[in-house]
Amino acid sequence: MDSDSVSPDFAEILAEEIKNEIDREVLSKVLISQGWHLVEYKKEPDIVELVDIYTWLDSNLTGNHVNLHHSVAFELAEDAVMFKLRWAGK
């Protein structure tokens, strides 16, 4: 294999990641157009922080939410505010 070629496995992985990112972007726009509230992470959480965040989300929200990799969409503005207050700066 020469240095200019890309392995088929890597190309498939990259294509899947691009597809997922496009899907998340489209979904976030649809949710926002439906009145949902998007909150982006200031920095990408590590795995330990994600466990804490997901546990908190499941225990403290009254409305629905959707995790979108670099952000969370909230059905209710109150939940978005609570999330910002709890996780701002994390």
C-alpha positions as CSV (number, residue, x, y, z in Angstrom):
1,M,0.0,0.0,0.0
2,D,1.5,3.4,-1.0
3,S,1.2,6.5,1.2
4,D,-1.5,8.1,-1.0
5,S,-4.0,5.3,-0.6
6,V,-6.6,5.0,2.2
7,S,-7.5,1.6,3.6
8,P,-11.1,0.6,2.8
9,D,-11.8,0.1,6.6
10,F,-10.6,3.7,7.3
11,A,-12.7,5.1,4.5
12,E,-15.8,3.3,5.8
13,I,-15.2,4.5,9.3
14,L,-14.7,8.1,8.1
15,A,-17.8,7.9,5.8
16,E,-19.9,6.6,8.8
17,E,-18.7,9.5,11.0
18,I,-19.5,12.1,8.4
19,K,-23.0,10.6,7.9
20,N,-23.6,10.6,11.7
21,E,-22.4,14.3,12.0
22,I,-24.8,15.3,9.1
23,D,-27.6,13.4,10.8
24,R,-27.0,15.2,14.1
25,E,-26.9,18.6,12.4
26,V,-30.2,17.9,10.5
27,L,-31.9,16.6,13.7
28,S,-30.8,19.6,15.7
29,K,-32.2,22.0,13.1
30,V,-35.5,20.1,13.0
31,L,-35.8,20.1,16.8
32,I,-35.0,23.8,17.0
33,S,-37.6,24.5,14.3
34,Q,-40.1,22.6,16.5
35,G,-39.3,24.9,19.5
36,W,-36.7,22.8,21.3
37,H,-33.7,24.4,23.0
38,L,-30.1,23.5,22.0
39,V,-27.3,23.7,24.6
40,E,-23.8,23.1,23.3
41,Y,-21.0,21.8,25.5
42,K,-18.2,24.4,26.1
43,K,-15.7,21.5,25.8
44,E,-16.2,18.0,24.8
45,P,-16.8,16.0,28.0
46,D,-14.7,12.9,28.7
47,I,-16.3,9.6,29.4
48,V,-16.5,10.1,33.2
49,E,-18.2,13.5,32.7
50,L,-20.6,12.0,30.1
51,V,-21.7,9.3,32.6
52,D,-22.3,12.0,35.2
53,I,-24.2,14.2,32.7
54,Y,-26.4,11.4,31.4
55,T,-27.2,10.3,34.9
56,W,-28.1,13.9,35.8
57,L,-30.2,14.2,32.6
58,D,-32.2,11.1,33.4
59,S,-32.8,12.0,37.0
60,N,-33.6,15.8,36.8
61,L,-35.5,16.6,33.7
62,T,-39.3,17.0,33.3
63,G,-39.3,17.0,29.5
64,N,-37.6,15.1,26.8
65,H,-34.0,15.6,25.6
66,V,-31.8,14.3,22.8
67,N,-28.1,13.9,23.1
68,L,-26.4,15.2,19.9
69,H,-22.7,14.5,20.5
70,H,-21.5,18.1,21.1
71,S,-24.8,19.4,22.4
72,V,-28.1,18.4,24.0
73,A,-31.5,19.5,22.8
74,F,-34.3,20.0,25.4
75,E,-38.0,20.0,24.8
76,L,-38.5,22.4,27.7
77,A,-36.8,25.7,28.2
78,E,-36.7,25.1,31.9
79,D,-34.7,21.9,31.5
80,A,-32.2,23.8,29.2
81,V,-31.8,26.4,31.9
82,M,-31.3,23.8,34.6
83,F,-28.7,22.0,32.5
84,K,-26.8,25.3,31.8
85,L,-26.8,26.1,35.5
86,R,-25.6,22.7,36.5
87,W,-23.1,22.0,33.8
88,A,-21.9,25.5,32.7
89,G,-18.1,25.6,32.7
90,K,-17.7,21.9,33.0
